[in-house]
Amino acid sequence: MPELSAVGIDLGTTYSSLAIVDSNGKPEIVPNAEGERLTPSAVLFDDDGIVVGQIARDAAVRCPDRVVMFIKHQMGNRAWHYTYRNQEHSPTDVSAMILAKLKRDAEQHLGRPLQQAVITVPAYFDDDRRRATRAAGEIAGFQVLGLLNEPTAAAIAFGVERSQREETVLVYDLGGGTFDVTIMHVAREEIRVIATDGDHQLGGKDFDDALIGFVVERFAAEHGFNPTRDLYTAEDLRVRAEKAKRELSLRPKTQVLLRAGDQASTVEVRREQFEALIKVKLDTTLTIVRSALQAAQLAPAQIDRVLLIGGSTRIPAVRALLRQFFGRDPDVSVNPDEAVALGAGLMAARKALEIAPEEVAAPVAEKIGGLQITDVTSHSVGIEAVVPGTQQRVNSILIPRNSPIPVEVAKEFLTTDPGQRAIKVTIYQGESPVPDLCNPIGEFVLAGLPPGRPAGCKVRVTVACTTDGVISVTALDIETGKQTTTQVSYRVGPSAEQVSAKQRWLRANPVV
């Protein structure tokens, strides 16, 4: 019976995991080399080599300057890099190291090569971050079959395994570093996203930071100095704060021991104190929930099920907040840590079935062959234009947020200057009509136009968004029929040559 080489990967802020569909069509988490189902998204740049996972996470206390964590926060950030062995490594490169660890461990466990992957991303990731994630997968040695929004992945795992009737489901995804809310219709063989919203800089790390601030304040009041000025103390406190946060989900109070220099404090934290510390952040998630409901034109009572994913949804205050808002208990039937990877595994099997059906076992084809998925854009996409008769720049939106994908939209624009020989097209993601308030994701030039033309010649710009949420743009000069032939010069993400070079480097410097 054929065995799949396509896997699904949840590339998380704090933990990552890999899943594959077995020959009976059931998605399963593949354990790492340490026998764990979740791998900490931590990378240790050691003298002897690169180490990913729990060893790296533990090393952050003794050598914090050599450990990178929470790299997902930096995806798409052109300014960030880590220098190791005289070479700079971008967030994409570090993410590739995490993916390479997952790939190597899963191959060893399953005893066969794993060549293809579907990788999940927060629904609210923009084009920059999506391209960076795809490039990370390629550097790690995968053929990336697609990117999948994390809430959609969780809904796939829920719908395929559990859903017996069509429901309107709100997925509340609060992970280690990102927050998404997605509203969708879910049935056993159909998932149709209606609206999505989120914040890619809000998650469990913010709750850790709030708890750290509380403990530091108590320590400083007792001893008269800030203990986190020492990097080693700060990392040790982060570990203790995360442990305390988990304990407070199970117990009404806990204690955090903090040592700095020759001083020490044991700080008691009660659950109600912790809930007060994170209330502003939780209220922000509820504001985003309301925004998504408004975009979907639905009232809370019209939501049949609130599905929780992401480890931070275990916090009792999160569940109480949603219970009060929706008037019912949220659904906790899926494992919040594993649902995303399991759904990605199912999507990977579906992609493999499309590419080479003869290589997919019949039970797998029967289970997921009829699965239909429709997602939406998380951000509006537009191009820079000028208001006729003025010099005012505007972001002319062509694809509104929450448009079903794939989608392609064309719009005609007029040249602004007589004798214009070239047209620069700048692409933005964002909701504001003001370009400077949006995210510029790329640009290109339609050049070689004939001389002597008057202003007001028509140019048709076509913007397309794939099922991965990745943007492409072309421009056509209607009078001459000239069309752009160069690729968009994206502002983030390595070129094909750079990807190949990073692949060679990673092969020469394998992760463990």
N, C-alpha and C positions, 0 to 999 in steps of 0.2 A: 504494500500500500504506500503511495507516495507521501513523503513528509515535507512539510513546508519549510522554506528557507526565509520566509518573510515574517518579521516580528513587529510588534507594537511597543513603543517606548514612551514612557512618561518621564520626560526630562524636567525634573522638579527643582525648585529653589533650594530645598533642604535635603530631599530624598529623591532618588530616581529608581525606576524599576522597568523590567522588560517582560513581555508576555508573548506567548505563541499559542496558536490554536492546534490542538492535538488532532489525531486522525479521526476522532469522533465528532469534531466540530466544537469542542469545549475549550475556551480560552484558559490558559494557566500561567501563573507567574513562574518564571524560571529563576531559581535561587542563584546568588552570586557564589564566588569561590569560598566565601566564609560561611555559606549555608544560609544566608539571610535573604529574605524576600525583597527588602528595601536596601538600597545602597546610598549612603550619605553622599550628597553632591559636594564633596570636598576633595581638593587636590593638594597633595604635599609635594613640593619641589625639593627633593632630598639630594644630597651629594651623590648617592648611589643610583638615583633614578626618580621616576615619577610614580607616586603612589596615590591611588584613588580609593575613597570609601572610608570605613570606620577608622582605620589606622591613621588616615590623614586628619579626620575629624578630631581624634584624640590628641594628635600631635599639635593641634592649634594652641593648646595650653602651654606647651614647653618651647615651641618655636613658631609663634604666631606670624612672624615675618616670612615664613616659608610656606604657609598654608593659605589657599584661596577658597573661600566659601561664598555662598549667595551670589555666584557669578551670573545667575539669570537676571539679577537686577541690572547688570551692566550690558546685557545684549543690545547691540545697536549703538553703543557708546564708542565713538571713534577716538576719544581721548584716553580711554583706559587701556593699560597694558601691564603685563608682569614680565620682568626680564629674568630669563633663566638660561644659563650657559651662553651668555652673550647674544641671546636672541629674544626679541620682544614677542610676547604671546597675547593676542587679543582675547576678548570674551568668547568669540567663536572658537578660537584654538583651545581654550580651557574647557569649554563645553564638549569639544570633540574628544578630549581626554576622558571625560566622564563616559561618553558614549562608547569609546573604545574599550573601556573597562567592562561595561555591560556586555558588549559584543564578545569579547574574549572569554569571559566567564560563562556566558550562555553556550558558546560553541563547545567549550570543554565539558559542560554538563550534559549537553545533548549529543555530543559526539559527531557533529556535522557542521559544515560552514553555514553561516547565516549572512546572506548577501543583501537582503532588501529590508527596508524598514519604513513604517509610518511613525512619525514623531509628533507628539502633541505639543501644543502651544496654548498659552492663555488666549481666550477668545478676543481679548482686547489688545493683543499684540498688533502693532502696526506693521507695515510692509518691511521696514528696516529690520525689525526684530525677527520677522518670519524668514527673510532671506538669510540672516545670520544663522538661524537655527538649521535651515536646510544645508547651508555650507558646512556647519559643524558635523552633520550626519555624513556628508560626503568625505570630509577629511578623516572621519573615523573608519571609513571603508565601506559604507553602506551605499547602495542605490536607494535614494530616498523616493519611495513611491508616492509620498504625499505628506502634507502637514494636516493635522486634525485638531480642531479646537477642543480643549480639555472638557468643557461641559458636554459637548456633543459626544465625546468618547465615553463619558460616564453614562450618558443616556443610551448609547448603543449597548453597553454592558447591561444596563437595567432593562431595556426594551427587549433584547434578544432572549435574555434569561428569565424575565419575570412578567413583563407586561402581557396581559391577556385581552385588553381592550384599549381603545384609543383614549388618551388622556391629555390634558394640558398640564405640562410639568414645568415647574420653575426649578432650575438647577442653581443652587447657591454654592459656589465653589470658593472656599476660603483656605488657601494653602499657606505655605511658609513665607511666600513673598509677593503673591499676586491674589487679586480678588476678581471674580467674574460672576455675573448673574446672566443666565440665558433662559429664555422662555421658548418652549417648543411643544409641538404635538408629537406624542410618542405612541406608537403601536408596535406590534411584534416585528413587522417588516417595513415600517416606515418611520422615519424621524424627520420632522420638518421644523426647522428653527424659524421662529417668528421675530424675535428681537434679542439683542445682546447689549450689555453695557459692562463697565468694570473699571478697575484701577490697577495698573500693573506695578504699582509701588505700595501696595497695602497687603499685609498678611501677618502671619504668625511672628515674623521677626519684629514687627512693630510692637507686638504684645510683650516680647522678650525685652525690647528696649525700654518699654514703660516700667516693667518690673525691675530692670537694672537701675533705672533712674531713681526708683523708690528706695532701693537698698542703698545706693550710693548716698542719697540724701541723708538717710539715717546714720550711716557710717560717718559722713562728714560732720554731722551735728555732734557726734560723740567724740571724734578724734581731731577734727579741725582741718582735714585735707581731703582732696578728691583722690580716692585710691586708683581710679581707672586711668590716671596719667601714666601708670606703668602698664605697658602693653600686655605683659604676661598676666597680671592681675585682672585686666579687663577681659581677656579670653577665658580665664578660669571662671570669672563671674558669669559670663555668657552661658557657659555650660551649666552652672548651678541654677541660673535663672530659668533656662529652658526646662530643667528637671522640676523646678518648683512649679512652673506653669502647668506641667502635666499632672503633678500631684494635686494641684488645686482643682482639677477637673474631677478628682475622686474624693478629696477630703476638704473639710471646711477651713483648714489652715495648714501652714507649713512653715519651715524655718530655712533661712538662707545664711550660711556661714561665709563671711568675707574676711580674708586675711590680706593685709597690705603692710609690708615692712615688718615691724615688730608689734603691730596693732591688729586686733581682731574684733569683729562684732557678729553677733548672731541676731539676725533680724527676723522677727515673726511677721508673716504676711497672712492675712485672713482673706478668704475668697471674696467677701464684699469689698475689701480694699482693692484687690486686683481688678474686680469688675468696674470699680469707679475709675481706675487708671486707664482702662481700655474703652470706656464708654463712648468717647468722642469717635474713635475708630469704628466701633460697632454701629454707631448712629450714621456714620458715613456709608457703611454698607447698606443700611436701610434706605438711605437717600437714593443710592444707585438702584436698589430694588424698585423703588417707586418710579424712577426714570424709565426703567425697562418696561414696567407695567404700562406706563403712559404711552411708550412707543408702540407697544403691542395692542393698545386700546383695550386693555383688560382691567377688571377690578380684582382685588385680592380674592374675593369669593369665587371668581371664575377659574382660579387655579385649583386643579384637582389634587395635585401632589407637589410638595416641596422636597426636592431630593438634595441631600447634603453630601458634598464631597470635599476633600481636603482635610488634613489632620486638625486644623484649627476649629473645625466645626464640632469637635468633641467638647469644646468649652461650654459649660452649662449656660452661661449668659447668652451665647449665640442661639442656642436652641430655645431659650426662654423668650428672646427677642422675636424670633420668627413665630413662635407659638402665639404670642400676644398679637402680632400683626396679622397673621392669617387665620387665627381662630381655631387652629388644629395643630397637632403635633407634626413636626417634619418627619419625613421618611428617612430612616437610618438603616434600611435593609441592605444597602450595598456597603462594602468595605470602603470607607472614605480614602484610605491610602492606596488601594489597589484598583478601584473601578476605572480610573483613567487608562491605566496600562492595559487592562483587560479589554476595554472597548477599542483601544488602538490595535490590539492583537486581532480582534475580529475584523477591523477595517483593513488591516494588512492582508488577512486571508481573502477578503473580498477583492482587493486590488490584485492579488496573485491570481485569483480566479479569472479576472478580466484579461490578464496578460497571457496566461498559459493554463487554460482550464484542464488540459490533460494531465497536468502535474498536481492537481488538487484532488484529494480523496472524495469519493461520492458523498459520504456523510457530511463533510464540510460544505460541499457545494449545495447540498440540500438545505443545510441550516442557514447559510448566509447568502446564498445566491440571489434571493429575492429582496434583499435588504435595500431599501431606497432611502437616501439621505439628501436633504436639502439644507444647506447652511446659508448664512447671511454675512454681509460685510460688517465689520465691527466699527469702521470709520468711513466717513464720506471721502470721496476722491474727486479732486478737481484740478484745474490748471490755472495758471496765472493769466489774467486777461486785463485789458485796459478799457475803462468806461469810455465809449465814443464821445469825442469832443473834449475830453479831459485827459489828465495824466494820472488819474486815480487807478491804482492797481487793485484788483479784486481776485478772490479765489472763486472761480466759476465752477460750481459743483456739477459734475456730470453723473456720478454714481452716489446717490444718497446713502447714508448709513442704514443698515438693516435691509439692504436690497438682497434678494435671493441670488445666490451664486451657483454656477458661473453666470456672468452678466457681461454684456458689451454695449456701450453707449457711444454714439457719435454726435458731435455738435459742430456747427460751422461758425468760424470766427473770421474777422476782417483784418487785413493788414493795416497798420496804422500810419505808415510813412510812404511817401512817393519814392519810387525807385528801390524799394526794399528788396534786398538780394537774399536775405536769410531770415528765418524765424526761430527764435529760441522758445522752447516749450518747457516750462517748469511745472512739475507735478507735485501736488500737495495732498496730504491726508489731514482731515480736520473739519470741524463743523462751522468755523467762523468764516465770514466773507472777507476777512482781512488776512492776506497771505502771511504776514509776520506772526500771526497767532496760530498758524498751522504748522505741520511738520513737512518740510520740503524733502521728498523722498528720491527725487531724481530729476534729470533734465537732459534734453538733447536739442540739436539744431537741425532744422530743415534748410539746407543750403543749396546754392546753385540755381536760384530763381532768376528768370531773365531780367535784364536791366530795363529801366524806363517805364515800368508799370506804375499806374496811379495807386494811391492809397485806396483801400476798400476792396482789394481782391480777396476772394473766399479761400479759406483753408479749413479742411475738415479734420478735426482731431477725434480719434477713436480711443476710448479707454476701456480696457477689459480687466476683469478680475476672475481668476481661476478658482476652482473649488478649494485650493489651498489658501485662498485669500491673498495671493500674490498678484501684483499689478503689472500690466503691460500697456504701452501707449504707442500709437502710430499717428503720423500726420500726413495729410495728402493735400497738395496744392491743386485745387479743382481745375484751374485754367490750363495748367501744363500737364497735369497728371503725374507730376513728380511726387514720389512718396519717400519717407525716411527709410533708409536702408541700414543705418547704424543702430546698434542697441542703445537703450537708455543708459546714460552714465549714472548708475546708482551711487548714492553718496555713502552707503554702508555695504560692506560685504566684499569678500575677496574675489578676484578674477579667477578664471579657470586655471590660469598658470599658477596663481598663488595657492589655490586649493591643491594642485598637484605637488607643489613644493612642500606644503604642510603635510601632505600624505607621506611623502618620502621622509620628512623629518620624524614623523610619529612612528614610522616603521623602524627607523634607526634608533629611536628612543621609546621603546614600548612601555606602556603603563602596566602596573601590577596592582 
